Every structure is written in C-alpha cells, then in structure tokens.
Amino acid sequence: MDQGWHETIDHDEPLIHDWRARQLARLGIPRALAEAVADHVDWHQIAALVCRGCPPRLALQIVMLEARSRSSSCWALTWA
C-alpha cells in the first residue's frame, strides 16, 4: 500500500523557529520579542490583526491571551 511521501516536521527545529521569528519581526514585533514567542503563537493570527490596523504588540498580546484562555478552558474541562 503506497501511502505517498510525507515529511515529518520537527517544530523545535531551529530553522522553523528562525522563520517564525522573522515573520513576526516583519509584522513589527521587535526581534528579541519575536524570538521569545516564535514557538508559542500563531503568527497568522497576529498578521490578520495587524492587517486590520491593530498595532503589532497589541496583536501579540491578544493572540497570547486567547491562547492562554483556550488552554485554561481545556484544563478546566479536563477537571470538570
């Protein structure tokens, strides 16, 4: 049975981290901050907010709060 070609992506790989950090920096996030959060946020969500006129740092805060809220909700559901 031919399952086709699939590439396994290691999300901790330095090249991926660097690429994500560059994308965040291109959106206006300071490079040091972009480096710190690159593996913890979805840069697509930040880009969508920035494209709608949201300042980059505020967009980052919104996405981080949303992610934190989702993880808290998941945790609460696990223990409910």
N, CA, C and O of each residue as an XYZ file, in Angstrom:
320
protein
N       0.843     -1.174      0.000
C       0.000      0.000      0.000
C       0.894      1.245      0.000
O       1.710      1.435      0.902
N       0.729      2.077     -1.010
C       1.532      3.289     -1.134
C       0.864      4.432     -0.383
O      -0.214      4.892     -0.762
N       1.508      4.881      0.676
C       0.947      5.967      1.470
C       1.435      7.326      1.007
O       1.062      8.347      1.585
N       2.260      7.354     -0.023
C       2.752      8.638     -0.513
C       3.900      9.141      0.324
O       4.339      8.483      1.268
N       4.375     10.301     -0.028
C       5.509     10.904      0.652
C       5.018     11.895      1.684
O       4.253     12.804      1.364
N       5.448     11.727      2.901
C       5.085     12.644      3.984
C       6.350     13.097      4.671
O       7.231     12.295      4.981
N       6.428     14.371      4.901
C       7.586     14.927      5.582
C       7.235     15.150      7.042
O       6.224     15.777      7.358
N       8.050     14.648      7.906
C       7.876     14.894      9.323
C       8.552     16.214      9.660
O       9.724     16.420      9.346
N       7.808     17.099     10.298
C       8.347     18.404     10.658
C       8.565     18.447     12.153
O       7.636     18.229     12.931
N       9.772     18.724     12.551
C      10.114     18.897     13.961
C       9.915     20.370     14.287
O      10.697     21.214     13.851
N       8.867     20.684     15.056
C       8.549     22.078     15.346
C       9.584     22.768     16.223
O       9.551     23.989     16.372
N      10.482     22.019     16.792
C      11.540     22.617     17.602
C      12.794     22.886     16.776
O      13.789     23.392     17.295
N      12.743     22.553     15.515
C      13.902     22.730     14.656
C      14.266     24.217     14.568
O      13.390     25.060     14.374
N      15.539     24.534     14.707
C      15.974     25.933     14.696
C      15.581     26.701     13.438
O      15.280     27.892     13.521
N      15.578     26.057     12.289
C      15.204     26.760     11.062
C      13.753     27.225     11.094
O      13.435     28.323     10.638
N      12.885     26.394     11.628
C      11.473     26.760     11.728
C      11.294     27.891     12.731
O      10.553     28.841     12.482
N      11.975     27.784     13.860
C      11.925     28.843     14.864
C      12.389     30.180     14.261
O      11.739     31.210     14.438
N      13.503     30.144     13.560
C      14.034     31.368     12.949
C      13.061     31.947     11.931
O      12.872     33.162     11.870
N      12.445     31.083     11.134
C      11.487     31.551     10.132
C      10.291     32.218     10.801
O       9.854     33.287     10.375
N       9.761     31.587     11.853
C       8.625     32.179     12.575
C       9.013     33.523     13.191
O       8.245     34.484     13.131
N      10.185     33.584     13.772
C      10.649     34.844     14.373
C      10.773     35.931     13.309
O      10.414     37.083     13.554
N      11.277     35.574     12.139
C      11.381     36.557     11.048
C      10.005     37.046     10.605
O       9.828     38.232     10.325
N       9.040     36.150     10.542
C       7.682     36.547     10.148
C       7.105     37.530     11.168
O       6.490     38.530     10.799
N       7.307     37.238     12.435
C       6.809     38.140     13.476
C       7.519     39.492     13.411
O       6.888     40.537     13.571
N       8.813     39.468     13.180
C       9.572     40.722     13.074
C       9.099     41.532     11.868
O       9.013     42.757     11.947
N       8.795     40.873     10.766
C       8.278     41.572      9.587
C       6.955     42.249      9.876
O       6.620     43.256      9.252
N       6.198     41.701     10.821
C       4.919     42.297     11.195
C       5.081     43.497     12.120
O       4.125     44.233     12.363
N       6.296     43.691     12.637
C       6.546     44.836     13.512
C       6.832     44.475     14.950
O       6.968     45.365     15.790
N       6.927     43.198     15.258
C       7.282     42.758     16.608
C       8.804     42.900     16.732
O       9.532     42.418     15.864
N       9.297     43.552     17.791
C      10.747     43.651     17.967
C      11.404     42.268     17.927
O      10.860     41.301     18.461
N      12.558     42.182     17.300
C      13.210     40.888     17.042
C      13.401     40.052     18.314
O      13.143     38.849     18.301
N      13.845     40.667     19.395
C      14.065     39.902     20.634
C      12.752     39.308     21.142
O      12.719     38.163     21.593
N      11.692     40.073     21.071
C      10.378     39.584     21.499
C       9.890     38.505     20.535
O       9.329     37.497     20.964
N      10.099     38.712     19.249
C       9.716     37.715     18.245
C      10.426     36.394     18.502
O       9.821     35.328     18.397
N      11.702     36.465     18.835
C      12.472     35.255     19.156
C      11.874     34.532     20.371
O      11.787     33.305     20.394
N      11.470     35.304     21.365
C      10.968     34.718     22.605
C       9.614     34.030     22.431
O       9.330     33.047     23.117
N       8.780     34.530     21.529
C       7.415     33.997     21.408
C       7.193     33.161     20.156
O       6.102     32.624     19.965
N       8.193     33.040     19.307
C       8.022     32.407     17.996
C       7.403     31.007     18.059
O       6.630     30.640     17.175
N       7.722     30.246     19.060
C       7.207     28.881     19.158
C       5.921     28.772     19.972
O       5.420     27.672     20.206
N       5.392     29.913     20.402
C       4.233     29.891     21.291
C       2.994     30.565     20.730
O       1.930     30.500     21.345
N       3.107     31.215     19.570
C       1.961     31.913     18.985
C       1.825     31.549     17.512
O       2.785     31.125     16.869
N       0.629     31.721     16.998
C       0.367     31.524     15.580
C       0.535     32.871     14.892
O      -0.299     33.761     15.056
N       1.600     33.023     14.127
C       1.890     34.318     13.515
C       0.814     34.706     12.511
O       0.655     35.891     12.216
N       0.068     33.735     11.974
C      -1.016     34.047     11.042
C      -2.107     34.873     11.739
O      -2.661     35.801     11.149
N      -2.405     34.533     12.980
C      -3.417     35.285     13.737
C      -2.945     36.711     13.988
O      -3.729     37.655     13.889
N      -1.689     36.864     14.307
C      -1.135     38.199     14.536
C      -1.165     38.996     13.236
O      -1.521     40.174     13.234
N      -0.794     38.357     12.141
C      -0.803     39.032     10.838
C      -2.203     39.507     10.479
O      -2.369     40.611      9.960
N      -3.207     38.688     10.749
C      -4.584     39.080     10.437
C      -4.990     40.328     11.214
O      -5.636     41.220     10.664
N      -4.616     40.394     12.482
C      -4.941     41.571     13.291
C      -4.183     42.804     12.809
O      -4.754     43.890     12.710
N      -2.903     42.633     12.511
C      -2.087     43.753     12.031
C      -2.635     44.280     10.704
O      -2.671     45.490     10.481
N      -3.057     43.376      9.830
C      -3.622     43.794      8.537
C      -4.916     44.582      8.710
O      -5.292     45.360      7.833
N      -5.593     44.387      9.826
C      -6.821     45.141     10.117
C      -6.538     46.439     10.858
O      -7.464     47.158     11.233
N      -5.245     46.743     11.072
C      -4.885     48.007     11.692
C      -4.485     47.936     13.151
O      -4.209     48.967     13.765
N      -4.447     46.742     13.717
C      -4.059     46.580     15.118
C      -2.541     46.757     15.242
O      -1.793     46.193     14.444
N      -2.079     47.523     16.221
C      -0.635     47.639     16.438
C      -0.031     46.263     16.742
O      -0.654     45.461     17.438
N       1.170     45.980     16.232
C       1.768     44.648     16.375
C       1.858     44.129     17.808
O       1.532     42.969     18.061
N       2.288     44.957     18.739
C       2.415     44.468     20.125
C       1.050     44.134     20.724
O       0.910     43.162     21.467
N       0.047     44.948     20.394
C      -1.301     44.663     20.883
C      -1.827     43.375     20.257
O      -2.458     42.566     20.937
N      -1.572     43.183     18.976
C      -1.979     41.948     18.308
C      -1.340     40.740     18.987
O      -1.999     39.723     19.200
N      -0.070     40.851     19.322
C       0.620     39.770     20.019
C      -0.030     39.499     21.374
O      -0.243     38.343     21.739
N      -0.340     40.542     22.111
C      -0.979     40.365     23.423
C      -2.337     39.685     23.286
O      -2.673     38.803     24.075
N      -3.116     40.093     22.289
C      -4.438     39.495     22.073
C      -4.305     38.006     21.779
O      -5.007     37.185     22.369
N      -3.409     37.665     20.871
C      -3.239     36.261     20.495
C      -2.727     35.446     21.674
O      -3.163     34.313     21.876
N      -1.811     36.006     22.450
C      -1.296     35.277     23.617
C      -2.383     35.088     24.671
O      -2.480     34.018     25.271
N      -3.203     36.115     24.905
C      -4.299     35.988     25.870
C      -5.316     34.957     25.405
O      -5.829     34.174     26.204
N      -5.602     34.960     24.116
C      -6.542     33.989     23.563
C      -6.010     32.570     23.740
O      -6.754     31.666     24.121
N      -4.729     32.380     23.463
C      -4.120     31.058     23.619
C      -4.139     30.625     25.084
O      -4.426     29.468     25.392
N      -3.838     31.544     25.967
C      -3.850     31.232     27.400
C      -5.264     30.887     27.849
O      -5.463     29.962     28.637
N      -6.239     31.628     27.347
C      -7.632     31.389     27.703
C      -8.084     30.016     27.218
O      -8.768     29.291     27.940
N      -7.701     29.662     25.994
C      -8.055     28.346     25.459
C      -7.438     27.235     26.282
O      -8.105     26.242     26.575
N      -6.170     27.383     26.663
C      -5.524     26.323     27.431
C      -6.131     26.220     28.821
O      -6.226     25.124     29.374
N      -6.544     27.350     29.394
C      -7.208     27.318     30.707
C      -8.560     26.644     30.601
O      -8.949     25.879     31.484
N      -9.287     26.927     29.508
C     -10.589     26.303     29.307
C     -10.433     24.797     29.151
O     -11.214     24.027     29.711
N      -9.431     24.377     28.397
C      -9.197     22.954     28.210
C      -8.868     22.296     29.537
O      -9.348     21.201     29.832
N      -8.040     22.971     30.342
C      -7.670     22.442     31.640
C      -8.928     22.333     32.521
O      -9.131     21.327     33.201
N      -9.760     23.375     32.497
C     -10.962     23.367     33.324
C     -11.901     22.236     32.896
O     -12.511     21.585     33.744
N     -12.019     22.002     31.595
C     -12.875     20.927     31.117
C     -12.327     19.577     31.520
O     -13.093     18.652     31.791
N     -11.010     19.449     31.566
C     -10.407     18.182     31.961
C     -10.750     17.847     33.405
O     -10.953     16.682     33.746
N     -10.815     18.861     34.245
C     -11.056     18.623     35.674
C     -12.521     18.770     36.067
O     -12.863     18.568     37.232
N     -13.386     19.113     35.131
C     -14.809     19.302     35.452
C     -15.511     17.974     35.672
O     -16.710     17.948     35.951
